[in-house]
Amino acid sequence: MKLVERKIYLASKSPRRRELLRQIGVEFELMLLRSDGPRGPDVTEEVLPDEPVEAYVRRVANEKADFAFDLCRRRHLKPRPVLSADTTVAIDGAILGKPAGKAEAEAMLRQLSGRTHQVLTTVAVRTHDFADSFTQISQVRFATLKPGDIQAYCATTEPYDKAGGYGIQGLAAMFIEHIEGSHSGIMGLPLFETADILRRAGLRLP
């Protein structure tokens, strides 16, 4: 009989994912993987040559989950489900990562302006006897943005820690004409599917 857990390890730095897990009553402890430093990142987020967008986001999320789960075992932590996720924005098959600065953020928003792009989120969960993941894809259509709108938005702090240079939960919501898919998935954690995979991994939800 599978042990029923009430808490998970969250291998993600995203404050949006923390908010979303709290929204559905999931308790968690953070497992922050190293993203830089002398030894480099624990899991690289570089795109491999000719790697398709969906393969990329799936690989990164699963590698994070595997690394975090192995870390739990090496540290002899209490057995709990480990959850990781990765969210990627893509247009015309090209990945738009987190902008390095204002010029790059403005260029991304000009590229998204008046067009439909894809937001892909893969969620991966590991336990001692469970390993699974899923990828949720949403379509997001931006209105045609005026140059002043782009400049004003990129003068805020919002674009710089988010794939594609925007967050649907912030000021950029006024740019979005239409979505098909999951609002929470676009934020970084599709809640319907996440609740399902956590239940299957043995987590008791409210």
Secondary structure, 3 states (H helix, E strand, C coil): CCCCECEEEEECCCHHHHHHHHHCCCEEEECCCCCCCCCCCCCCCCCCCCCCHHHHHHHHHHHHHHHHHHHHHHCCCCCCCEEEEEEEEEECCEEECCCCCHHHHHHHHHHHCCCEEEEEEEEEEEECCEEEEEEEEEEEEECCCCHHHHHHHHCCCHHHHCHHHCCCCCHHHHHEEEEECCHHHHHCCCHHHHHHHHHHCCECCC
